[in-house]
Amino acid sequence: MTLAASRRALATRSTRSTPSVAAALHDCTAGSRRNGGSAKRATRAKAADRPKAGPEKPRSRRSGGEPPSLLRQLSRIEQDGGDGILVFAEGETLAVTSLGKEFFPGDGYTKGDLMRYYTRVAPLLLPAIDGRPLALKRYPNGIAGASFFQHDPGESAPEVVRTEQVPTEEGMELRLVGGELPTLLYTVQLGTVAVNAWHSRVGSLDVPDYAVLDLDPGSDVPFGRVMEVASLVAAELERMRLRAVAKTSGATGLHILIPLARRSDYDVAATLAEEVATRVVAARPDVATVERAIGARAPGTVYVDHMQNARGKTLATVCSARAHSGATVSTPIPWAQVARGRRVDPRAFTIATVPRRLTRLRGLWEQIQVEGNSGAALRAATRAAVRRP
């Protein structure tokens, strides 16, 4: 698709939305009203690390209204100079500025385009980050400008955003927490491109939902090699009778998430990920490595990073845009495609193309959340790791 065509597609979809997306966001809004509506989020002081109440999965509580209305507001504000006030379904408001600022030089996508993208993919993204503390990497002047990390919500965070007190090594700290569209759009207002979230959720911060393997190729390694290593991971998981889901990183790599049983802690996640990575490298040291030092890795290998399984670590979430040329997106791919090492072009998944695939992507992502992995299979895998000399 040419740049001009991409821009036309984005502009067209800013004034309409597919029925499935609109219906999904409407359901989220209805659920919010049934559960008490819009409580003030920014002044919460309750402890964030308490035991899980039950097996029910967290779900997004507020969507911010049906997409057509919000998308029209964003487009109108951008056309009228870029500064204005968004009004959500329950009357809450969020000030936005500089929506016409180009965030992706060379691609032409603006801050407003990024907000519209996140509004369209909210039915998949919001439940995925619901209750998860967020870490921001801000690009106030777009991805070609200076950037910096931020964990706290800032002194001037509006009441519409969700925050929680989160225990850290430095004590209790206020953090932005995902799951609600006003909070997500506020991060973009601050200049954030990617959505980086914890592996665990408020209320059970020591209990990750998944173990992570990040397949990270060297600068001269093609994505085909990444898929080859991913197929080796898939083979090991099949031998261990474990299921997983894969998504492009949105850059040059691939993320593999292995769902954990309830009450699994970060030690389980770290042990499992290390065991899988170790087996893959033992089988094919010519294509895979667990060597952390870039200079010490053999040429042409893919780093099977299992070191991201610890409390406070974050990962670019499903449907997260990335601060890379092309406005690429971290996108689920079919597990069968991974297992067979089939060719995938990660550059095809962008903020212009991913919304059109939303229904299919939701199916890929939500299936593994429902199926999960049994505690027995996870215990067997981690016992094998403990017995390893």
N, C-alpha and C positions, 0 to 999 in steps of 0.2 A: 504494500500500500504506500502511495506517495505521501509526502508530508502534507500537501494540500488536501488530499483525500482524508487523511487522518484527522486534520483539523475540522473538515466539514462534518465528518462522522461525529466527532465530539460535540460540535455545536448543535447538530440535529438532535442527538440524544439528550442534550441538556434541557430540552423542552418536552420530552416524553420519556416513558419508561415502560418496560415490558410488564404485562399483568403479573407475572410471577414475582418479580422484584417488588412491585407495589403492594401486592397481597402480603408478601412476607413481612415487609416493614409495617404494614397495617396491623398484622397479627402481633408484632412486637409491641406496638403502641397500645393495642387493646390489653395485652398482658400487663403493661405498666399501669394502666388505669385500674385494672382489677386488683393489682397488688398495692394500691395506695397512691399511685401517681407520682408526682415529682417532688420528692423530699429534697431539702437543701443538702448538697453534697460537699461543698467546699469547707464547711465548718465541722465536719464529723470528727469526733475524737475517740470513737470506740476502738478497742484493741483489734488488730487485724489478724492475729494469729491464734485462733481458737479451733477446737476440734471440729471435724466435719459433722454436720447434723444428720446426714443420711445419704443414700445412694443417688439421689436426684442430681443430675448434672446442672451446673449453673447455667442460666440463660440470660440473654440480654433483656434489660428491663425497659429501655426507652430507645426508640429509633429516631426520634426527631421529626416525625411526620412522613407522609407518603412522598416518594421521590419527586413527582412532577412539581409540586408546590415548592419544595426546597431547591430543586434544580433551577426552576424559573427565577427564584430569588437570587441565586448565585449568578446566573447569567445577566440578570438585570443590573445587579450591583457592579459587575465587571464592566458592562457596557456604559454605565453612568459614571465612570471614573475610578471604580475599584474599591471605594470605601462605603460601608453601610452596615445595617443591622439585620442579621438573620432572625426570623421569628419561627420557633418550632411549634409543633402541634399543640403543646400544652401551655403556650404563651410565653415560654422562656425565650430569652434573647441572647445573642452572641454578636459582639462587634467584630467585623472583619475588615481588613485593610489591604490595599495594594493587590487586589485580585488580578490585575492585568500584568503584574510583574512576571517576566519570563523566568521560570524556574529551571528549564532544561534548554540551555543555549544550543542552537543548531537544530533542535527538534521543534521549537516553537511553543511548547506547552507552558502554560502559565500557572500561577498559584491557584487561580480559579479553576483551571482544568483539573488540578490535583484534588481540590475539594469536591468537584463534581464526580470525579472518579470514585473517591471514597464513599460518597453518598450512594452511588449505584451498587457498589459491592458490599454495602453494610450488612445485608441479610446473611452473608457468609462470614464476613470478618468480625462483626461485633460479638456473636456468640463465641468465636474462637478466642477472643481476648477478654471475655467477661470476667471480671474479678482479678485480672492479672495486673500487677504493677508494671508501669511503662517506663522505659528509659528513652530519652529524647537525644537525637543528634540534630542540632538546628543549623539550617542554612538560610539565614535571613535574606540573603541576596541571591538565592538560587545555588544550584550545585557547583557552579564554577567559582563561587565566592568562598569566603572563610566559613568554617564550621566549628561548632563546639558542642560538648556533651552537657546535658542537664538532667538531673534526676528529680529535683523538687519541682512543684508546680509554679514556683515564683511568687513574689509578694502580691502581685496584682491579678491573680487567677480569679476569674468571675465565678459567682456562685453556681452557675449552671454546670460547671465541670465536676467530675467525680474525683474525690481525693480520699485517702485513707492513711491512718497512722500505721506505718510498717516498721517492724523491728529490724534493725540493721546492726552491723558491728559497732557503729557509733551511738546506738540507742534508737529510740523511736523517732522516725522521720516521716514527714508528710510526703506522700507520693501520689502522682496521677495514677488512676486505675481505669483500665479499659472496660468496654461493654456498652457505652452510650455514645450516640452520634455527636452530641454537642462537645463531649470531651475529645473525641477523635478529630473533629474539625478545628477545635482549639489548638491541638498540637500542630496542625498545618498552618494555622494563623501565626504560630510562633516561628514558622519556617522549617518544621520537621517534615521530612519526606517519607522515611521508613517508619513502620510500626514495629518497634522492638519490645517484646513482652517476656515476662518471667515464664518459666515452665510450670509454675504452681500458682495457686489462686489465694486471694484473701480468705482467711478462715482456715486454710490448710497450707500454709506457706512452706512447710517442711515436706509436703507430699506432692511431688511432681506428677503431672498427668502422663508424661512420656519420657523415654530416654532418647537422646539425640545423637545422631551421627552426621557430621558435616563433611561432605566430600569436597575437598578444596584442591583444585589442580594448580600446578605451577603456571607461570605466565606463558609458557610455550606448549602447554598440554591442551589438546583439543577436547571439546565437550564429549566427543565420541568415547574417549578414554574414561571420562567420568562415568558415562553410562555403562561401560564395561565393568568398572569397579562396582558400580551399583548392582549389577547383575550378580556379582560375587557375594555381595552383602545379602541379596535376596535369597541366594542358594543356601547360605549359612542360616538365615532365619527360618527357611523352610525345614532344614534339618533339625532346628531347635523347636519346631512347631510353633513359631511365633509369627504374628501378622505385623504389618507396618504400612505406613503411607509415605509417599515421596512427593516432594515438590522442588521445583527449581529454586535456587537461592535468590534468583532475580539478578544475579551477577554471572559468575562463571562456574558455579558449583551446584551441588544438589544436597538437599536436606532429607534425611530419612528419620522419621519419628516412629518409635516403637511404643504403643500404648502400654501403660503399666496397670496392674491391678490396684484396687483401692487399698490405701494405707501403705503403699510402697514408698520408701523414702529415697533421698538422693543417693545414699550408698548403693541401693539396689540399681538405680538408674546408671550410676557411674560404673559399677561392676559389670552390668549387662553390656553397656556400650563398649567397654574395654575388651570384654570377651569376644564380641563379634568382630571388632577391629583387629584383634590379635589373630583370630582364625583366618580372616581374609588376607592379611599380610603374610601369614605363614604359607598360605596356599599359593599366592601369586606376588612374591616380593618384587617381581619385575614391573608391576603396574601399580602397586599399592604400598604405602608406607605409613608408619606411625611416628616417624621422626619429626619432632617439632621444629627443629632448626632448619630453616629453608635451605641454607647452604649445604647442609649435610644430607639432603634428600637426593636419591638417585635421579638422574635426568628422566623425564617422561612419566614420573610417578604421580599418583594422586594421594594427597594427605588425607587419611581417614581419621578425622579429628573426633576423638571420643572425650575430650577434656572439657566440654561445655556443660557437663551434667553436675551442676552445683547450685546451691541456693543463691539467688541474685543474678545468675547468668541470664542473658536474654537471647532471643532469636528473632529474626525478621519473620513475622507471622504470615500465615496464608493470606494471599492477595495484597501483601505489602508492596508498595512501590519501592524502588531502590534509587539511590542517588547516582545513577549511571546514565550515560548517553543512551537515548532511545526510550527513556522512561520505562524500563523493564520492570516486571512484576514477578514476585515469588508465587509460583502457580503449581497446583497439584497436577500430577500426571498419573495415568493408569498404572497400577502395580504390575500388570502383565507386560506393559511396555518396559518397565524397569527390569523385571525378571529375565526378559529376553534380550536386554541390552539394545533395544531398538533406538533408532536415530531420533533425536529430539533437537530442535533449534530453540534454545532459551530466549533468543532475541525476538521470537514471534509473539511472546507474551508481554504486552505493554498496557499502559493505562487506556489506550484506544481499543485494544482487541479483547482484553479479558472480560469486560462487562457483558459482551455478547455470548460468552461461554458460561455465564454464571450458574445456570440451572445444572449443567453437566458437572461443573466443578464442585457444586454443593454435594452432588451425589457421591463423587469420588471421596470428598473429605469426610462427609458425615457417616459413610458406611463403616469405616474403620473405627469411628468413635463408638458406634453401636456394637460392633463385633468385639473389639478389644482383644485382650490376651488373658488367658486363664492364669490364676495364681500358681497352679501346679506347673505349667510350662515355664513360667518365670523363675520359680524356685529351682527347677531342674537346670535351667541355663546358668543361674548364678552359682549353684553348687558345683557345676563343672569348672567355673572360673576359680572358685576357692580351692579346688583340688589341684589346679595347675601349679607346678613348682615355680 
